[in-house]
Amino acid sequence: MSKLTVWVRQHQVTAFYLLVFGISWPAMILFFRLPPNSGIQAPFGLIATFCPVLAAMIISTIANSSPKEDRKASRWFVFLGAWLFSWAVISLHTWQIRGMEPTLQVIIPAGMVAILPGWLFSCALSRRPGVRQLFKTLLKPRGHFLWYLVALGAVPAVQLIGAGLTALAGGEIGFDLPGTGAGGTFAILALTFFQGFLVAGGINEETGWRGFVLPRLQSRYPVIGAIVVVWFFWALWHIPYDIGNGTPLQSLLVNRVVFNFIWAVLFAWVYNRTRGSLLAPALCHPAMNTFGNTLPRTDITTALFVLLAAGIIYFERMWKKLPKDNPAVHP
């Protein structure tokens, strides 16, 4: 066993962050430096976007030296189903949301990108024990199904309540929803959500932040301490993206310092309440992105989110450590 392998096994979280930042930050910088919509730009965007999940897989493989298991034919069926669904979502999103005609130049690259989420879902049946442990709750989620409804509905519910209270107080509210009728609006929101779940914040990010890092930190620190570490590096990871998009400094600070911390509490809450199910934060993250960009976010809404995070911390007693036998804790 090499010294590097020993070090990685003893410092899994540190190794994960070194790998993520060492690869994704240069990839993000190159993505914004290269000509827009060029053939050489897109791969760097994919590398940056999928780096958290790939880093988690690499470290999990190194950390778990158990022998590989026999191949399961069912893995190919899972891959095929997830790939075809992802291909359809990405193609429709490119057409309906980004406004690009569904030509072969669009559909074929969409099918190639869809291989990634298809492969990740199939990793729930991986021959490698460490990788299978990381992904298995995507196909076999734990916890009560009501917590998955919370994961999906907490953010839009708070925003709608905040919008209603703002209207009652005489304030102005604005919905950034497409004027396509109820059916069209639902379709666009669904496409945006599933696109996020598959390739933009769902399984590609949450497998790393919550699926890999959080349970390892919760084995050593109180829950709130683990959340703070995850929040800090999760927010920091987005900085090249924010700068590349020209995000004003004030908006960057509010989003990454305030709201990312709120989301870190919320995502950890549903993860722990589902006994360490990756599916819960992987649903909550794209729900936050989807509805956060379409429903109003007023001052009252912001106050409600702050109260929600504070209430979760208090009532869940997050200043304490989780029991060692909790599935949301990685030994």
N, C-alpha and C positions, 0 to 999 in steps of 0.2 A: 504494500500500500504506500503510495507516494505521500510526501509531506503536504503537497497541495490538497490531496484528497482528505487527509486527516484534518487540515485546517478548515476546509469547507464544511466538513461534518460538525466541527466544533463551533463554527461561526456562520451558521446558515443564513441568518438574516443579513449580516454584514456582506456576505458573499453575494446574496441576492441583489442588494442595493448597488454594490460595485458593478455588477454585471448590467443591471438595468440602466444606470446612469452612464456607464462607460460606452454603451451601445446606442441607447435611444437619444441622448442629447446630441451627439454628432449627427445622427440620422435626421433629427428634427431640423438642425441648423442647415444641413445640406438640402433638405426638402424645401425650405423657404428660400434658399439661395439659387436653386435650379429654376429653369424656365417653367412657368405654370403650365399644367396639363401636358407636360412633355412625357415621353415614354420612360425617361430615366428618373423622373421625379417621383412617380407613384411607388416604386419599390422601397424608397427610403421612408415614405409615409407609412407603409405597411410594417416595416421593420420597427419603427418607433412605436406604432400603435400596438403591435403584438409582443413587444419586448417584455412586458411584465409577466405574461403567461409563459413565454418561452424560457425566461430566466427561472421561473418557479419550477418548470419541468426539469431543467438541467440540474438545479440544486437538489431537487427531490430524488432524481435518479442517482446522483452521487451519494446522497445521504443514506439511501436505503440500498444495502448491498444484498438483499434477499434474492434468491435465484428467480429467474424469469419463469412465469407460468406458461402452460400450453396455450397455443393460439385458440381463440374462440371465433367460430364462424359468424356468430351474431355481431361481432364488431364490424364486419363489412356491411351488414344490413343497417346498423346504426349510422355508419359513415355515409352510406348511399342516401338514406333518408334525410340526414342533416345537411348533406351537400346539396341535394336537389332543392330542399326548402330554402337554404341560404342563397342559392343561385337565383331562385325566383324573387326573393326579397331584394337582393342587391340589384337585380336587373330592373325590377319595378321601381325601386327607389331612385335609381339613376334616370329612369324615364320620367316618372311622375313628379319627383321632387327637384331633381337637378335639371330637368328639361332637356335631356339628351335623347334623341330618337333611338329606338331600339334596333339599331343596326348590328351587323356581325362584329363591328369594331367595338361595340359596347357590350354585347351579350357574351362574347368569348372571354374578354378580360374579367367580366363579372363571374363567369363560371370558374375561372382560375382562382380568383380571390376567395370564392365560396369554398374552395378546398380546405382553407384554413379552419373556419368554424366547424366544417364537417369532420375534419380530423380531430379537433379538440373534443367534440362530443364523443367520438369513438374512443378517446383516451380513457373514458370511464371503464372500458373493458381492456385496458392495456395489459400487456404481459409483464410490464415492469411494476412491481408493487408500489413503489413510491409515487409514480405517475397515476396509477389507478386510484390510490388513496386520495390524491389531490382532486380528481375529477368525479369520483363515483357518485357524489350527491347531486350531480346534474341529472342523472338518470334515476337515482333512488333518493329523492330528497327526504330529509328528516323533519320532524316537528309537525305541529298541527297546520292544516292547510290555511287556517285563518291568518297565520303570520305571513303567508305569501300574498294574501289580499292586502295586508298592511304594507308589505313591501311595494306593491303596485300602487296603492291608493293613498298613502300617507301624504306625499308631496302635493298631488293635485287637490286633495281634500283641504289641506291647510291654505293653499292658494285661493281656492274658491271661497272658503270662510273669510279669509282676509279681504278678498274683493267685495264680498257682501257687506262686511263691516265698514269698509272704506266708502262704499256707496251710501250706506245709512248715515255716515258722518258727513256726507256732502262732498266727498272727494271724487276725483276723476279716476276712472279705471278704463283700461283698454285691453282688448283681447286680440292677440296676433294670430287669429285663426283664418284659414283660407275661406273665401266666399264661394264654396262649392256645395252648399247644402249640408244637411246632417250626414247623409251617406258618404259624400265626398270628404268631409272633414274627418269622419271616423277612419276612412281608408288611409288618409294621409298621416293621421296620428299613429295608426297601427304600423304603417310602413316605417315611419320615423323611429318608433319604439323598437321594432324587430331589427332594423338596421343597427341601432345602438346596441341591442342585446348581443348581436352576433359579431360585430366588428368595430364598435366605437364606444367602449365604456363598459360593456357587459362582461362576457366571459373572457375577453382579451385582457381586460384590466383587473377585474375583481378576483380572478384566479390568483393573481399575484398579491394584491394589497390585502384582501380579506381572506382568501383561501389559503395562502401560504404564510404571509408575514404575521397576521393578527393572531392566529392560534399559537404560534411559537412565542410571541411576545407575552401572550396571556398565561403561558406556563411559568413565566418568571415575574411578571409585574401585575399590579391591579389592573382592572379592565381599562380605567381611564388613562393610566400610564401607557398602556399598549395603544390606545386610540390616539394619544398625542403623538407618539412616534410615527404611526402610520399616516396620520394627518400631515405632519410636517414634511415627510418625504414625498407623499402623494401630491401635495400642493407644489412643492419644489420641482417635481418632475414636469409640471405643466409650464414652467416659466419660459422655455424657448418657444413653446407653442403660442403663448400669450404675446410675447415680444414679436414673433413672426407675423402674427395677425394684427399688430399695431394696437393692442389693447391699452387704453389710457391707464396710467399708473394708479389712479384712485380706484378705478373699476377692478384692476388686477388685485390690489390689496384687499378690497372688500370681498371679492369673490374667493380668493385663495386663503385669506386669513379668517374671515368670518364664516362664509357659507361652506367652504370645504371642511371646516371643523364641525359645523352642524351636520353635514352629510356624513362625515366620518363617524359621528355618534350614532346617527340613524342607521347606517349600514352595519355597524358593529352590533347594534341592538337586534336587528332582524337576523343577523348571522348567529348570534348567541341564543336567541329565542328559538331558532330552528335547530338548535343543538349542533351548530357547525355545518350547516347546509350551504354550499357555495351558490346554489340556485337563488337563495333569498337576496343577497346583495347584488347578484348578477341581474336580477329583475328590478331591484330598487334603483340602481344606477341609471339605466336608460329611461326609467319612468321619470326620474328627476330631470334628466336632460330634455326629454320630450315635452313634459308639461311646464318645466321651468322656462322654456323658450316660447310658449304659446299662451299661458295663463298669466294674468297680471301679478306683479310682485310689487306691492305697495309698502309703505312704511309699516302699516299695520301687519301685513303679511310677514315682513321681516321680524317684527316683534313676536309674532306667533311662533315662528321657527325657532327663535332664541328661547322662548318659553318651553317649546317642545323638547329641545335638546337638554335644557336645564332639568325639566321634569324627568326625562329618561335617565339622566345621570343620577338624580336624587332617588327616584323610586326603584331603580335597578341596583342601587348601592354600588355604583361603578368604582368607588374608591377601594373596593375589596377585590381580592383575587377570586377567580372561579375555582370550584373544586377540581382537583387533579383528574378525577374520573369523568369530568364533563367532556363530551365529544368535541366541544369548541376549543379545547386546549390540546395542543400538540406536545407530547412528552419530549 
